[in-house]
Amino acid sequence: MYVCICHALNDKQVTKALENGARTPASVFRHYERQVQCGKCVPMMRDMVQSHCANQCPSCPGQAALPEPANAESFPYGIAAE
């Protein structure tokens, strides 16, 4: 399933980035040397990050939930990718 239409990133690619240490949507984009464009994929990527880290993978010990970005209320579609 496509997560980011703008860059044709699918769920398997996002999962691979998470397994390689990405912990925010912005770090997923950096993993693939891309930048956020429309931002509509960011909430789904955040959910994927939280699910990945909630399973207590070896690369994220003790990290149950990620904090909301400081400017989350300024962007109704979750464009803040950190």
C-alpha positions, 0 to 999 in steps of 0.5 A: 500500500502506498503511504506517500503518493508524492514520492511513491513510498509504500508501507514496506519502504517505510517499515524498512526505514524504521528498521534502519533507525528512522524514528520520525516521518522526517527521518523516513524521508531523509532515509530515502533522500526526499523531503515532505511535499504535501504532508498528507502522509505524515499522520500515517507515518507517525502511526507506523512509527508509534506501532513499530516502537510500541512493539519494543523492537531492538533498535528502540528500547523503552520507547513507547510513544513519541512526543508530538511536535511543538508546532502540531497545532499549527498544521491541521494535516500534520505537515510538521514531519518531526 
